[in-house]
């Protein structure tokens, strides 16, 4: 019985509302109140902050000479690019720098050939690189190698040369087995023909 009364009341309420909206009633739309215009007005009234580093998206940051190929540039690297004034070269602690800028190509080639000869299995392979008046220095060096029980040198690293007035001193690290020895090679500073006049051990790894 109660449910029937609720149903009747609902029907009457619906008819009352329907009748109140006469045919003359109209929904008034204001042109300026469309969704697009509302959003536009809101954008105009918003106070935006100043753009931070706005050139990041438009600026080409792919030209990084100091990056290896395959490394993706980042914003921090872009800042670093402007701060780096010259390349940074590696250095072996307690040995030498590996910076070979401004070192003549002919000297580099000579030292590379000499290092390869030191690691050669051929007897007295380095003799041709010595000044004929100082071959005895090479003989003493070979004797020193024997006294140190070094069977052979496996590989080498040439450090940055020291240029004096008439001579060039070159640090070379020679690897043998699980250890290494550092030597100095002394050349006469004659670009037309480099020749070694002295070679000696600096120290061995402790």
Buried (B, 14 or more C-beta within 10 A) or exposed (E): EEEEEEEEEEEEEEEEEEEEEEEEEEEEEEEEEEEEEEEEEEEEEEEEEEEEEEEEEEEEBEEBEEBEEEEEBEEEBBEBBEEEEEEEEEEEEEBBEEBBEEBEEEBEEBBEBBBEBBBEEEEEBBBEBBBEEBBEBBEEBBEBBEEEEBEEBEEBBBBBBEEEEEBBBBBBBBBBEEEBBBBBBBBBEEEEEBBBBBBEBEEEEE
